[in-house]
């Protein structure tokens, strides 16, 4: 009753309030929709969190400890491809590059902010821009290894035609470059160098005792990464004694064979089909209805 009377006496108050309210929400209504991308939380973590930096530093700190142990034990090798009398070969460590030694989160974040997906064209442009940064601890570890007389090799699935910009980028960041030895072994650089890395590790193992492997994907350690989830888990169970000893894994929640295993690495599926299969691979707990 009182509100009605007040409104009758001052109709402009109501209309003014409505106008102010509309003005307040107008920018929100006019704003562009926020791009939706499955990479958001992963890349926010990798680019902004102290937890990611701490994790990477811890892996490389462990790497120094394990390297010293390996140098004191001539029977120590990290490579399944190592055969024959390798004990007196000079030591080497093998690192993957992307998200192991070199941080490409800016490229990944660009996919998030533009609402786009990975493509070979934009990836090639990123590589040739030479803008990757160093994963925390990686440069310091590789320089430590070099100071101990250990050759540092980089086995990367960047392609052979991307080697030169990759080398320039890595050199600018302070990574050891190998002197007169070609320490960058890229995918497709030779006919039998595909995405599986065992062939390239075998080449290194002919002349060096490989004491440590570093990677962010199971495929950096074992070719079994290309199987489905059950096959990967079986292979991991057989290999797990290596991890933390001579195989050192960096965290990468953004991409890798873990993400494509639920849909059997069938990249021809639509985004919705891939997402449905990934959700189907999860083991949820659902709260009971009240």
C-alpha positions as a printed NumPy array, in Angstrom:
array([[  0.   ,   0.   ,   0.   ],
       [  2.712,   2.469,   0.986],
       [  4.959,   1.317,  -1.925],
       [  2.076,   1.835,  -4.343],
       [  1.458,   5.325,  -3.085],
       [  5.132,   6.164,  -3.268],
       [  5.396,   4.889,  -6.784],
       [  2.348,   6.934,  -7.79 ],
       [  3.864,  10.1  ,  -6.378],
       [  7.329,   9.549,  -8.023],
       [  7.048,   7.549, -11.237],
       [ 10.362,   8.955, -12.451],
       [ 12.163,   7.19 ,  -9.605],
       [ 11.084,   3.806, -10.936],
       [ 11.892,   4.601, -14.535],
       [ 15.25 ,   6.033, -13.523],
       [ 16.12 ,   2.921, -11.548],
       [ 15.245,   0.714, -14.496],
       [ 17.419,   2.822, -16.771],
       [ 20.375,   2.621, -14.429],
       [ 19.897,  -1.136, -14.135],
       [ 19.816,  -1.549, -17.905],
       [ 22.932,   0.575, -18.278],
       [ 24.722,  -1.617, -15.737],
       [ 23.974,  -4.883, -17.569],
       [ 24.352,  -3.506, -21.074],
       [ 28.119,  -4.108, -21.288],
       [ 27.669,  -7.7  , -20.113],
       [ 24.924,  -8.288, -22.656],
       [ 27.04 ,  -6.801, -25.426],
       [ 30.234,  -8.683, -24.552],
       [ 31.514, -11.351, -26.901],
       [ 31.027, -14.93 , -25.688],
       [ 34.016, -16.446, -23.897],
       [ 35.728, -19.054, -26.125],
       [ 35.229, -22.585, -24.812],
       [ 38.289, -24.813, -24.988],
       [ 39.25 , -28.003, -23.135],
       [ 42.796, -26.666, -22.722],
       [ 41.838, -23.768, -20.44 ],
       [ 42.58 , -25.205, -16.996],
       [ 45.62 , -27.149, -18.208],
       [ 47.253, -24.108, -19.769],
       [ 46.288, -21.826, -16.894],
       [ 48.108, -24.282, -14.626],
       [ 51.167, -24.564, -16.829],
       [ 51.518, -20.862, -17.513],
       [ 50.488, -19.247, -14.23 ],
       [ 50.735, -21.7  , -11.339],
       [ 53.617, -21.97 ,  -8.915],
       [ 52.723, -25.656,  -8.617],
       [ 53.806, -26.293, -12.213],
       [ 57.1  , -24.473, -11.709],
       [ 57.737, -26.364,  -8.473],
       [ 56.985, -29.688, -10.155],
       [ 59.408, -29.009, -13.015],
       [ 62.152, -27.815, -10.668],
       [ 61.714, -30.956,  -8.541],
       [ 62.07 , -33.251, -11.566],
       [ 65.275, -31.589, -12.7  ],
       [ 66.674, -31.474,  -9.163],
       [ 66.089, -35.232,  -8.976],
       [ 67.764, -35.495, -12.369],
       [ 71.024, -34.084, -10.962],
       [ 70.959, -36.589,  -8.101],
       [ 70.275, -39.523, -10.414],
       [ 72.869, -38.359, -12.91 ],
       [ 75.58 , -38.471, -10.258],
       [ 74.502, -42.   ,  -9.321],
       [ 74.535, -43.095, -12.949],
       [ 78.01 , -41.724, -13.552],
       [ 79.309, -43.75 , -10.605],
       [ 77.77 , -46.988, -11.923],
       [ 78.988, -48.056, -15.369],
       [ 76.304, -50.745, -15.619],
       [ 73.576, -48.072, -15.446],
       [ 71.598, -47.419, -18.604],
       [ 68.159, -45.909, -19.157],
       [ 67.688, -47.058, -22.743],
       [ 65.962, -50.341, -23.604],
       [ 67.787, -50.034, -26.928],
       [ 71.203, -50.179, -25.202],
       [ 72.897, -53.492, -26.044],
       [ 76.373, -54.954, -26.193],
       [ 79.373, -53.725, -24.215],
       [ 78.123, -50.239, -23.454],
       [ 79.742, -49.841, -20.032],
       [ 82.762, -47.862, -21.252],
       [ 80.9  , -45.679, -23.727],
       [ 80.786, -41.947, -22.922],
       [ 77.612, -40.971, -21.016],
       [ 74.646, -39.125, -22.475],
       [ 71.23 , -37.926, -21.41 ],
       [ 68.255, -37.717, -23.78 ],
       [ 65.554, -35.08 , -23.469],
       [ 62.359, -34.525, -25.37 ],
       [ 61.957, -30.849, -26.254],
       [ 58.337, -29.68 , -26.202],
       [ 56.965, -29.333, -22.659],
       [ 60.048, -31.176, -21.363],
       [ 62.796, -28.674, -22.075],
       [ 60.955, -25.979, -24.054],
       [ 57.721, -24.336, -22.933],
       [ 55.174, -23.818, -25.719],
       [ 52.311, -22.729, -23.479],
       [ 51.969, -19.425, -25.358],
       [ 50.999, -21.358, -28.493],
       [ 48.545, -23.501, -26.541],
       [ 47.049, -20.451, -24.829],
       [ 46.581, -18.885, -28.252],
       [ 44.347, -21.829, -29.145],
       [ 42.32 , -21.191, -25.994],
       [ 41.847, -17.455, -26.526],
       [ 40.944, -17.809, -30.206],
       [ 38.745, -20.873, -29.762],
       [ 40.768, -22.821, -32.323],
       [ 42.415, -26.243, -32.452],
       [ 45.972, -27.363, -33.104],
       [ 46.98 , -27.329, -36.753],
       [ 50.306, -28.14 , -38.423],
       [ 50.248, -24.723, -40.124],
       [ 49.955, -22.642, -36.957],
       [ 52.367, -24.953, -35.102],
       [ 54.965, -24.498, -37.859],
       [ 54.534, -20.732, -37.626],
       [ 55.061, -20.927, -33.846],
       [ 58.233, -23.014, -34.193],
       [ 59.658, -20.638, -36.766],
       [ 58.856, -17.632, -34.568],
       [ 61.426, -19.046, -32.083],
       [ 59.412, -17.821, -29.085],
       [ 59.425, -20.926, -26.872],
       [ 60.77 , -20.388, -23.359],
       [ 62.609, -22.812, -21.096],
       [ 60.827, -25.214, -18.757],
       [ 61.944, -24.329, -15.205],
       [ 65.106, -26.199, -14.287],
       [ 65.801, -27.579, -17.762],
       [ 68.632, -25.267, -18.801],
       [ 70.305, -25.582, -15.423],
       [ 70.136, -29.384, -15.536],
       [ 71.518, -29.666, -19.064],
       [ 74.345, -27.278, -18.262],
       [ 75.094, -29.348, -15.141],
       [ 75.193, -32.511, -17.259],
       [ 77.514, -30.885, -19.764],
       [ 79.816, -29.752, -16.936],
       [ 80.093, -33.421, -15.903],
       [ 81.192, -34.463, -19.378],
       [ 77.753, -35.81 , -20.33 ],
       [ 76.517, -35.27 , -23.891],
       [ 73.004, -33.823, -24.041],
       [ 70.773, -35.089, -26.876],
       [ 67.33 , -33.787, -27.838],
       [ 64.986, -36.315, -29.456],
       [ 62.017, -34.299, -30.675],
       [ 58.953, -34.871, -32.821],
       [ 59.393, -31.48 , -34.319],
       [ 60.195, -32.277, -37.94 ],
       [ 63.505, -32.111, -39.754],
       [ 62.593, -28.909, -41.594],
       [ 62.012, -27.276, -38.201],
       [ 65.441, -28.163, -36.833],
       [ 67.243, -24.907, -37.595],
       [ 64.73 , -22.551, -35.916],
       [ 64.52 , -25.039, -33.036],
       [ 68.292, -24.999, -32.626],
       [ 68.4  , -21.206, -32.668],
       [ 65.603, -21.026, -30.088],
       [ 67.321, -23.587, -27.831],
       [ 70.708, -21.892, -28.136],
       [ 69.23 , -18.519, -27.226],
       [ 67.786, -20.094, -24.066],
       [ 71.185, -21.457, -23.031],
       [ 70.812, -25.176, -23.784],
       [ 74.039, -27.058, -24.654],
       [ 74.302, -27.472, -28.405],
       [ 76.592, -30.495, -28.711],
       [ 79.673, -28.986, -30.316],
       [ 80.64 , -30.972, -33.418],
       [ 78.014, -33.666, -32.661],
       [ 74.48 , -33.333, -34.051],
       [ 72.48 , -33.597, -30.843],
       [ 69.081, -32.665, -32.336],
       [ 67.35 , -35.778, -33.704],
       [ 64.09 , -34.715, -35.292],
       [ 61.114, -36.638, -36.641],
       [ 61.287, -37.323, -40.393],
       [ 64.909, -36.184, -40.489],
       [ 65.68 , -39.648, -41.871],
       [ 63.308, -42.103, -43.612],
       [ 62.962, -44.436, -40.616],
       [ 62.641, -41.663, -38.007],
       [ 58.907, -41.465, -37.429],
       [ 57.078, -40.299, -34.322],
       [ 58.173, -43.386, -32.348],
       [ 61.499, -42.557, -30.703],
       [ 63.163, -45.927, -30.153],
       [ 64.907, -45.821, -33.543],
       [ 66.575, -42.516, -32.704],
       [ 67.551, -43.638, -29.213],
       [ 69.148, -46.724, -30.778],
       [ 71.326, -44.469, -32.929],
       [ 72.556, -42.62 , -29.842],
       [ 73.063, -45.885, -27.925],
       [ 75.607, -47.08 , -30.485],
       [ 78.107, -44.459, -29.352],
       [ 76.918, -43.376, -25.895],
       [ 75.725, -44.903, -22.639],
       [ 72.299, -43.304, -22.193],
       [ 71.95 , -42.767, -18.46 ],
       [ 68.736, -40.713, -18.196],
       [ 65.625, -40.072, -20.292],
       [ 63.419, -37.007, -19.775],
       [ 59.953, -36.501, -21.259],
       [ 56.394, -35.319, -20.713],
       [ 54.691, -38.158, -22.569],
       [ 54.975, -41.929, -22.242],
       [ 56.084, -41.946, -25.881],
       [ 59.317, -40.225, -24.856],
       [ 60.268, -43.449, -23.052],
       [ 58.376, -46.279, -24.754],
       [ 56.798, -46.851, -28.148],
       [ 53.916, -48.55 , -26.299],
       [ 52.344, -45.115, -25.852],
       [ 50.474, -45.496, -29.131],
       [ 48.187, -48.243, -27.806],
       [ 44.807, -47.906, -26.196],
       [ 44.343, -47.352, -22.472],
       [ 44.575, -51.028, -21.521],
       [ 47.729, -51.567, -23.57 ],
       [ 49.347, -48.429, -22.159],
       [ 48.582, -49.459, -18.584],
       [ 50.009, -52.938, -19.143],
       [ 53.207, -51.464, -20.614],
       [ 53.458, -48.97 , -17.777],
       [ 53.215, -51.712, -15.168],
       [ 56.158, -53.444, -16.838],
       [ 58.158, -50.206, -17.024],
       [ 57.268, -48.434, -13.787],
       [ 60.504, -49.254, -11.961],
       [ 62.258, -46.862, -14.359],
       [ 60.263, -43.815, -13.294],
       [ 62.049, -41.699, -10.717],
       [ 65.246, -43.677, -11.332],
       [ 66.377, -43.248, -14.933],
       [ 63.134, -42.115, -16.607],
       [ 62.031, -38.692, -15.392],
       [ 58.573, -37.43 , -16.35 ],
       [ 57.496, -33.777, -16.551],
       [ 53.8  , -32.996, -16.033],
       [ 51.836, -31.918, -19.12 ],
       [ 48.044, -31.931, -18.724],
       [ 47.549, -30.067, -21.996],
       [ 48.177, -32.699, -24.65 ],
       [ 49.785, -36.061, -25.281],
       [ 48.972, -39.695, -25.898],
       [ 47.002, -39.825, -22.623],
       [ 44.433, -37.504, -24.171],
       [ 43.988, -39.42 , -27.43 ],
       [ 44.145, -42.97 , -26.002],
       [ 40.429, -43.008, -25.034],
       [ 39.468, -42.505, -28.684],
       [ 42.218, -44.836, -29.992],
       [ 44.204, -41.909, -31.438],
       [ 41.596, -41.494, -34.199],
       [ 42.101, -37.812, -34.943],
       [ 39.485, -37.883, -37.692],
       [ 36.704, -37.912, -35.1  ],
       [ 34.847, -34.684, -34.449],
       [ 35.53 , -32.682, -31.324],
       [ 32.257, -33.836, -29.787],
       [ 33.002, -37.489, -30.578],
       [ 36.447, -37.236, -28.989],
       [ 35.024, -35.512, -25.926],
       [ 32.297, -38.144, -25.522],
       [ 34.864, -40.952, -25.603],
       [ 37.069, -39.165, -23.081],
       [ 34.133, -38.701, -20.74 ],
       [ 33.236, -42.36 , -21.255],
       [ 36.735, -43.372, -20.133],
       [ 36.34 , -41.633, -16.764],
       [ 35.316, -43.379, -13.55 ],
       [ 32.897, -40.996, -11.828],
       [ 31.444, -40.929,  -8.344],
       [ 28.005, -39.374,  -8.374],
       [ 26.449, -38.13 ,  -5.145],
       [ 23.224, -39.986,  -4.253],
       [ 19.984, -38.129,  -4.706],
       [ 18.779, -36.415,  -1.492]])
